[in-house]
Amino acid sequence: MDVTVIFGPLLNILTSLHLMGLILLAIPIGMFFGAVPGLGGKLGIVLLIPFVFGMDAMSGAVFLLAMHAVVHTGGSIPSILFGVPGTGPDAVTIVDGYPMAQRGEAGRALGASLGASGIGGVIGALFLALMLPVLRPVVLAFSPAEFFLLALFGITFIAMLSGRSLIKGIAVGFLGLSFSLIGLDPHTGSQRFTFDMLFLWDGVSVVAAVLGMFAIPEMLALGVKGGAIAEIRGKAARYDIRQVIDGILDVFRNPWLTLRTSVIGAVIGAIPGLGGDAASWLCYGHAVQTCKNNETFGKGDVRGVIAPETANNSKEGGSLLPTLFFGVPGSTGMAILIGAFVMLGIQPGPQMALNGMDLVWSLIWALALANFLSIFVFLLFVPAMSMLVFVRGALLIPFVLVLAFLGAYLSGGAWENMLLLVVLGTLGYFLKKFGWPRPPFVIGLVLGHIAEDSVHKALAIWGPSFLLRPLSLVLIALIVLTIATYVFRQRPKAQKKDVSHEG
């Protein structure tokens, strides 16, 4: 591959005050969304959409990805200092990080988390870069038949891993699929479920759907709960900068653990649907199994902080692979990022391998730079970030709601999108309240267009026999295997319940 194709985008970013300024601005914003329990990267992307509206595609994509890349770096702060996870995957960091803080080693735990996050993120970006030569011919070998089945595979996989009930997950996924059918038929031009409303001709706005499914329900739940975002007991653990530096050095004292968990995290990220929770827990389990003197894990072992934190950040590089080249989100955060990319005029899919490599390399370098620079920003902002868990919901709710309605309006320039936001926000709140997974709805909405377009093309070219193509059979087997694996996992739980009832 031409060296200018690889390093040209890096030089472009480093010599552009605009792009470097956006990355440096995105890092503290991402840490803010990570450090406030309950917000997280998904809500961060959603609320920043109004601010990237009107930006050129490169600037907007670099800004959003840099912000999303460092969310878990910020999420480790409340996990270690208060025992309250900033984001879901950061819950693993509590297991050893909080006991370290309780015995006066908060700074060391924060330093280890910081060093591990920075190195993990850079290795994740390198993993993405190294996979490109292998992936490009694979992507170009895919036909509409495979893309249809890949879309179904994405919905099934993510639905299965989004909740305890496969039926609920798939039901919400197919509800999203049905919403993707709203608009003009791409092949006949006839209206479908638009009720003669012009704003629905282009289909349901992905941005309005994401805001409705995530921002509105979270704020309604926070309003119902009242009080501060996190119920903290006691005071924050004290720490000093010398401890932080010692913690960073701990990462280099365990080089093979850092490297292994970074690579494992990136690989898990590349599998659509597994997400950050799986990466963190699997890498923590790997550390316990492979490290000597593992009896100290769970009691404040610094290796128990390093393993999940490298995985949290390296998985972002891995999850960009299926997101950019197949249009199948590598995680729920990437599903929302796809919506933002589409709004910016970037269409993820196989065409990226042909004419979008300049953007792909720019995103790889932005990911690596954001994780590297986050180390220095973290040291500057960590004392202020640690206080964010005390923010009262009453102060946060109006701010988030204004941004949500603004984002919904700007996404299509139609005031009706704000009504759609209210409808989907209500639906999202009840899904959250009754324990139904929400991410599959967004995945279904995003992948629905790909599935519909691909199945029409596949039927036109091969007829129903497209399902018998070799690669199609492999994907069908993967879909069946995914469902069978879930059913097999549920059997022991059902047997335990029967035994307890008999007892």
C-alpha positions in Angstrom: 0.0 0.0 0.0 1.2 3.5 -0.9 2.9 5.2 2.1 1.2 8.5 1.3 -2.2 6.9 1.6 -1.3 5.8 5.2 0.7 8.8 6.5 -0.9 11.6 4.4 -4.0 11.8 6.6 -1.8 11.8 9.8 0.2 14.8 8.4 -3.0 16.5 7.4 -4.4 16.2 11.0 -1.1 17.2 12.7 -0.7 20.3 10.4 -4.4 21.4 10.7 -5.1 23.7 13.6 -8.8 23.1 13.0 -8.6 19.2 13.3 -6.1 19.2 16.2 -8.3 21.8 18.0 -11.4 19.6 17.5 -9.5 16.5 18.9 -8.3 18.5 21.9 -11.8 19.8 22.5 -13.4 16.4 22.1 -11.1 14.7 24.7 -12.4 16.6 27.9 -16.0 16.4 26.5 -15.6 12.6 26.2 -14.2 12.3 29.6 -17.1 14.4 31.0 -19.6 12.0 29.5 -17.6 9.0 30.9 -17.1 10.5 34.4 -20.8 11.3 35.0 -22.5 8.0 35.8 -25.4 7.3 33.5 -24.4 9.4 30.6 -21.8 7.5 28.6 -20.5 7.6 25.0 -23.9 6.8 23.3 -25.5 9.9 24.9 -22.4 11.9 24.2 -22.6 11.3 20.4 -26.3 11.9 20.5 -26.0 15.3 22.2 -23.1 16.5 20.1 -24.9 15.9 16.8 -26.4 19.5 16.8 -22.8 20.8 17.1 -21.4 18.9 14.2 -24.4 19.8 12.0 -23.0 21.7 9.0 -19.4 20.7 9.5 -17.5 19.0 6.7 -17.6 15.2 6.9 -13.9 14.8 7.9 -14.1 17.3 10.8 -17.4 16.0 12.2 -16.3 12.4 12.0 -12.9 13.0 13.7 -14.6 15.1 16.4 -17.2 12.5 17.3 -14.8 9.5 17.1 -12.2 11.3 19.3 -14.9 12.1 21.9 -16.2 8.5 21.9 -12.7 7.0 22.1 -11.9 8.5 25.5 -15.3 8.0 27.3 -14.0 4.9 29.2 -10.9 6.8 30.2 -13.1 9.2 32.1 -15.4 6.4 33.3 -12.6 4.9 35.4 -12.5 8.1 37.7 -15.8 7.5 39.6 -15.3 3.7 39.5 -11.9 4.0 41.3 -12.7 6.9 43.7 -16.3 6.1 44.6 -17.0 2.6 43.5 -19.6 3.9 41.1 -19.1 2.9 37.4 -19.1 5.9 35.1 -20.1 3.6 32.2 -21.2 -0.1 32.0 -17.8 -1.6 31.0 -16.1 0.4 33.8 -17.9 -1.6 36.4 -15.1 -4.2 36.1 -12.5 -1.6 37.2 -14.3 -1.3 40.6 -13.4 -4.9 41.5 -9.7 -3.9 42.1 -9.7 -0.2 41.6 -12.0 0.7 44.5 -10.2 -1.5 47.1 -6.9 0.2 46.0 -8.5 3.6 46.7 -9.8 2.5 50.1 -6.3 1.5 51.2 -4.8 4.9 50.0 -3.6 3.9 46.5 -6.2 5.9 44.5 -3.6 7.7 42.6 -1.8 4.5 41.6 -5.1 3.0 40.4 -5.9 6.1 38.4 -2.5 6.1 36.9 -2.7 2.5 35.9 -6.2 3.1 34.4 -4.9 6.1 32.5 -1.8 4.4 31.1 -3.7 1.2 30.2 -6.5 3.3 28.5 -4.0 5.3 26.4 -1.9 2.2 25.3 -5.0 0.1 24.7 -6.6 2.8 22.5 -3.4 3.1 20.5 -3.1 -0.7 20.0 -6.7 -0.8 19.0 -6.1 1.8 16.3 -3.0 -0.2 15.2 -5.1 -3.4 15.1 -7.5 -1.6 12.8 -4.6 -0.4 10.6 -3.0 -3.9 10.3 -6.4 -5.5 9.4 -7.1 -3.2 6.5 -4.9 -5.1 3.9 -6.6 -8.4 4.9 -10.1 -6.9 5.1 -10.3 -5.0 1.8 -10.4 -8.1 -0.5 -12.9 -9.8 1.9 -15.2 -6.7 1.7 -15.0 -6.6 -2.1 -15.9 -10.3 -2.3 -19.3 -9.6 -0.6 -22.4 -9.4 -2.8 -25.9 -8.1 -2.0 -26.9 -11.7 -0.9 -24.2 -11.6 1.8 -25.0 -8.1 2.9 -28.7 -9.1 3.4 -27.7 -12.0 5.6 -25.0 -9.9 7.4 -27.7 -7.4 8.3 -29.9 -10.1 9.8 -26.9 -11.5 11.6 -26.1 -8.1 13.1 -29.7 -7.7 14.4 -29.8 -11.2 15.8 -26.4 -11.0 17.5 -26.9 -7.6 19.1 -30.5 -8.5 20.1 -29.2 -11.6 21.8 -26.6 -9.7 23.8 -28.8 -6.8 24.7 -30.9 -8.4 27.4 -31.8 -11.6 29.2 -34.6 -12.5 26.8 -33.8 -13.4 23.2 -37.5 -13.0 22.3 -37.5 -9.4 23.7 -34.3 -8.5 21.9 -35.4 -9.8 18.5 -38.8 -8.3 18.9 -37.3 -4.8 19.5 -34.8 -5.4 16.7 -37.6 -6.2 14.2 -39.7 -3.2 15.5 -36.7 -1.1 14.4 -36.7 -3.0 11.1 -40.4 -2.2 10.6 -39.7 1.5 11.3 -37.0 1.4 8.6 -39.7 0.6 6.0 -41.3 4.0 6.5 -40.7 6.4 3.6 -40.6 6.1 -0.2 -40.0 2.6 -1.6 -36.5 2.8 -3.1 -37.5 0.6 -6.1 -41.0 1.8 -7.0 -41.1 5.3 -5.4 -44.5 4.7 -3.8 -45.2 5.9 -0.3 -45.2 3.4 2.6 -46.6 4.3 6.0 -46.0 8.0 5.5 -49.7 9.1 6.0 -49.0 11.8 3.4 -46.6 13.5 5.7 -43.7 15.0 3.6 -41.1 14.7 6.4 -41.5 10.9 6.4 -40.7 10.6 2.7 -37.0 10.2 3.5 -37.8 7.7 6.3 -37.6 7.9 10.1 -34.6 10.2 11.1 -31.9 7.9 12.7 -30.8 10.9 14.8 -34.4 11.5 16.2 -34.7 7.8 16.8 -31.4 7.6 18.8 -32.3 10.7 20.8 -35.7 9.3 21.5 -34.4 5.9 22.5 -31.6 7.0 24.7 -31.5 10.7 25.8 -35.2 11.1 26.6 -35.7 7.9 28.7 -32.5 8.5 30.7 -33.6 12.0 31.6 -37.1 10.9 32.5 -35.7 8.1 34.7 -33.3 10.6 36.3 -36.3 13.0 36.9 -38.4 10.3 38.5 -35.4 9.2 40.7 -34.5 12.7 41.8 -31.4 13.8 43.7 -27.8 13.5 42.4 -26.8 11.3 39.5 -25.0 8.9 41.9 -25.7 8.2 45.5 -22.3 8.5 47.0 -21.5 7.6 50.6 -18.4 8.9 52.3 -15.7 11.1 50.8 -13.6 10.7 47.7 -10.3 9.0 48.2 -7.3 11.3 48.2 -4.4 10.9 45.8 -1.3 12.7 44.6 0.5 13.0 41.3 3.5 10.8 42.4 1.1 7.9 42.9 -0.5 8.6 39.4 3.0 8.4 37.8 3.7 5.1 39.7 0.5 3.7 38.4 1.4 4.6 34.8 4.7 2.8 35.3 2.8 -0.3 36.5 1.4 -0.6 33.0 5.0 -0.9 31.6 5.9 -3.3 34.4 3.3 -5.7 33.0 3.9 -5.3 29.3 2.7 -8.7 28.1 -0.6 -8.5 30.1 -1.1 -5.0 28.6 -0.4 -6.2 25.1 -2.5 -9.4 25.4 -5.6 -7.7 26.8 -5.3 -4.9 24.2 -5.4 -7.4 21.3 -8.2 -9.5 22.9 -10.2 -6.3 23.4 -9.7 -5.2 19.8 -10.7 -8.7 18.5 -13.8 -8.7 20.6 -14.7 -5.2 19.4 -14.5 -6.4 15.8 -17.3 -9.0 16.5 -20.6 -7.2 16.0 -22.7 -7.1 19.2 -20.3 -8.3 21.8 -19.5 -4.8 23.0 -17.5 -3.3 25.9 -19.0 -5.3 28.8 -17.9 -8.6 27.2 -14.4 -7.2 26.4 -13.8 -5.9 29.9 -15.0 -9.0 31.8 -13.3 -11.5 29.4 -9.9 -9.6 29.7 -10.3 -9.4 33.5 -10.9 -13.2 33.5 -7.9 -13.7 31.2 -5.7 -11.7 33.7 -6.9 -13.8 36.7 -6.3 -17.1 34.8 -2.8 -16.2 33.4 -1.2 -14.1 36.1 1.0 -15.5 38.8 0.0 -14.7 42.5 -3.6 -14.3 41.3 -5.0 -14.6 44.9 -4.8 -10.8 45.3 -7.3 -10.2 42.5 -10.5 -8.6 43.8 -8.6 -7.2 46.8 -6.8 -4.3 45.1 -4.4 -5.8 42.5 -3.2 -3.2 40.0 -3.3 -5.8 37.2 -7.1 -6.0 37.8 -7.3 -2.4 36.8 -4.9 -2.7 33.8 -6.7 -5.6 32.1 -10.2 -4.2 31.7 -9.0 -0.6 31.0 -6.9 -1.7 28.0 -9.8 -3.7 26.7 -12.3 -0.8 27.1 -10.3 1.5 24.8 -8.8 -1.1 22.3 -12.2 -2.4 21.4 -13.1 0.9 19.8 -10.5 0.3 17.0 -11.8 -3.3 16.5 -15.5 -2.2 16.4 -14.7 0.4 13.7 -13.9 -2.5 11.3 -17.4 -3.9 10.7 -18.9 -0.4 11.2 -17.0 1.3 8.4 -16.7 -1.6 5.9 -19.9 -3.6 6.3 -22.2 -1.0 7.7 -22.9 -3.4 10.6 -22.3 -1.6 13.9 -19.5 -3.2 16.0 -21.3 -2.0 19.2 -24.4 0.1 20.2 -22.2 3.2 20.4 -21.0 2.5 16.8 -24.7 2.1 15.7 -25.3 5.7 16.9 -22.1 6.8 15.2 -23.3 5.4 11.9 -26.4 7.6 12.2 -24.1 10.6 12.8 -21.9 9.6 9.9 -24.9 9.3 7.5 -26.0 12.8 8.6 -22.5 14.1 7.7 -22.7 12.5 4.3 -20.5 9.5 5.0 -22.1 6.2 3.9 -20.5 3.2 5.7 -20.3 0.1 3.6 -18.1 -1.8 1.0 -17.6 1.4 -1.1 -15.4 2.7 1.7 -12.8 0.1 0.6 -12.8 1.6 -2.9 -13.1 5.4 -2.5 -13.1 6.2 1.2 -9.6 5.1 2.4 -8.5 8.6 3.0 -11.3 9.1 5.5 -10.6 5.6 7.1 -7.0 6.4 7.7 -7.9 9.8 9.1 -10.2 8.1 11.6 -7.5 5.6 12.5 -5.0 8.4 13.3 -7.7 10.4 15.1 -8.4 7.4 17.3 -4.7 6.9 18.1 -4.1 10.6 18.7 -7.1 11.0 21.0 -6.0 8.1 23.2 -2.4 9.4 23.4 -3.3 13.0 24.1 -6.0 11.9 26.7 -3.2 11.0 29.1 -2.1 14.6 29.4 -5.7 16.0 29.4 -6.6 13.5 32.1 -3.8 14.6 34.4 -5.1 18.2 34.0 -8.8 17.6 34.5 -9.0 14.6 36.9 -9.6 16.6 40.1 -12.6 18.4 38.6 -13.9 15.3 36.8 -14.1 13.4 40.1 -16.7 15.9 41.4 -19.1 15.3 38.5 -20.9 12.4 40.2 -22.4 15.0 42.5 -24.2 16.9 39.7 -27.9 17.2 40.5 -30.3 15.8 38.0 -32.4 19.0 38.1 -29.5 20.9 36.6 -28.7 18.3 33.9 -32.2 17.4 32.6 -33.2 20.8 31.0 -29.7 21.1 29.3 -30.0 17.6 27.8 -33.6 18.0 26.7 -32.8 21.3 24.9 -30.0 19.6 23.1 -32.2 16.6 22.3 -35.0 18.7 20.7 -32.4 20.8 18.9 -30.7 17.7 17.5 -34.0 16.2 16.3 -35.0 19.4 14.6 -31.6 19.9 12.8 -31.3 16.3 11.7 -33.9 16.8 9.0 -34.8 20.5 9.2 -38.4 19.5 10.0 -40.2 20.5 13.2 -42.2 17.3 12.9 -39.1 15.4 14.0 -39.6 16.9 17.5 -43.0 15.2 17.6 -41.3 12.0 16.5 -38.8 12.5 19.3 -41.6 12.7 21.9 -43.3 9.5 20.5 -40.1 7.5 20.4 -38.9 8.9 23.7 -42.1 7.7 25.4 -41.6 4.3 23.8 -38.0 4.2 24.9 -38.9 5.1 28.5 -41.4 2.2 28.7 -38.9 -0.2 27.2 -36.4 0.9 29.8 -38.9 0.8 32.6 -40.1 -2.8 31.8 -36.6 -4.2 31.1 -36.8 -4.4 27.3 -33.5 -3.8 25.5 -33.4 -0.5 23.5 -30.2 -0.9 21.4 -31.7 -3.5 19.0 -34.3 -0.9 17.9 -31.5 1.4 16.6 -29.6 -1.5 15.0 -32.8 -2.6 13.3 -33.5 0.9 12.0 -29.9 1.3 10.7 -29.6 -2.2 9.2 -33.2 -2.3 7.8 -32.3 -0.1 4.8 -29.2 -2.3 4.0 -31.3 -5.5 4.4 -34.1 -4.3 2.1 -31.9 -2.9 -0.6 -29.7 -6.0 -0.6 -32.5 -8.5 -0.7 -34.1 -6.8 -3.7 -30.8 -6.8 -5.6 -30.1 -10.4 -4.6 -33.5 -11.6 -5.8 -33.1 -9.7 -9.0 -29.7 -11.3 -9.7 -30.1 -14.9 -8.4 -33.7 -15.3 -7.3 -34.3 -17.3 -4.1 -31.2 -19.4 -4.8 -29.1 -16.6 -3.4 -29.5 -18.3 -0.1 -27.6 -21.3 -1.4 -24.4 -19.4 -2.3 -21.4 -20.7 -0.3 -20.8 -17.5 1.7 -24.6 -17.2 2.3 -24.7 -20.7 3.8 -21.8 -19.7 6.1 -23.8 -16.6 7.3 -27.0 -18.6 7.7 -25.1 -21.1 9.8 -23.7 -18.3 12.0 -27.2 -16.9 12.6 -28.5 -20.4 13.6 -25.4 -20.9 15.8 -25.9 -17.6 17.5 -29.5 -18.5 18.5 -28.5 -22.1 19.4 -25.7 -20.8 21.7 -28.1 -18.5 23.5 -30.7 -21.3 24.0 -28.0 -23.7 25.2 -26.8 -21.0 27.7 -30.3 -20.5 29.0 -30.9 -24.2 29.7 -28.8 -24.4 33.0 -30.6 -21.3 34.3 -34.0 -22.9 33.6 -32.9 -26.2 35.2 -31.7 -24.3 38.3 -35.1 -22.6 38.6 -36.9 -25.9 38.3 -34.7 -27.4 41.1 -35.3 -24.4 43.4 -39.1 -24.8 42.8 -39.0 -28.5 43.5 -37.0 -27.8 46.7 
